[in-house]
Amino acid sequence: MFEIHGGLVANGTILFTRQIGVHTQPELRLGILRVVSTFKDHPLLPEIVDLSAIRDSELNFRTSNALVDTILPHIEPPRTSPKKRIAMYAPSGTMFGMARIYASLLEAKDTNIECMVCRTEAEALAYLDRPETGFAELEGFDRVGPLPPLESASGL
């Protein structure tokens, strides 16, 4: 089973998402589309993706590449916009490697997204120019929770 929790933190200046469970390509794709749908009014906000609660992943390079191709039209800001910044927190070795594949694919595809994979919360926060050293210090972190159901996957 796979879940994504999310919310706006740091006085609405950062989108925080936490992935929970087991990564499969179909569930991760739908989860990311739920994030896009839920926070459609905030597409350029810097984002923290917390992968610390992922227990396992069925993704590999091929499925990760297909996933990026599928979701990129929904997450990439226009070239006229500033680059979207994403800090991926991946403390385990396996998730760090999987997140690096994702970040490398974004870079190889010359997207308008900068993505850094971090082993510590402090590193993720520093990448987004935040003074906090842990996620719990972010205003609103206590309100991060399950996302609403995806109402129209066909529209994304």
C-alpha positions, 0 to 999 in steps of 0.5 A: 500500500502507498500513501502521500501526505502533504501540506503547505508549511513555513507560512505557505512558502514550502510544499511538504510531501511525505511518501509512505509505504511501497513505491509502485509505478502506478501508485506513485504516478497517481500519488504525484497527480494527487499532489499536483491536483491538491496544490494546483494553485502553488505550482512554483513553490519549493518542495520537500519530498520526504521518502523516510517512510518508504518501506520498499520500491518496485521501481527501476531505471526503466519504470522511473524513466517512464514515470518521469515522462508521464508526470513531467507535463504536470509538474514542470513549470514553463521555461519563462518561470524560475526553476522549481526547486525540490529537495528529496529527503532519502535517509536510507541507502536504497531510497537515496539511490532511487531518488538519485535516479529520479533527479538524474532523469530530470537533469538529463531531460533538461527540465525546468526543475532543480532536484537535490537528494539529501540524506538529512533533514537539515541538508534538505532545508539548507538546500531550500535556504531555510534556517531550520535543522529539522522538519518539525521546526517548520511552521504548519508541519503538524498539519501535514496529513493525507491528501484528498482523493484525486477527483479527475485523473483524466484531467491530468 
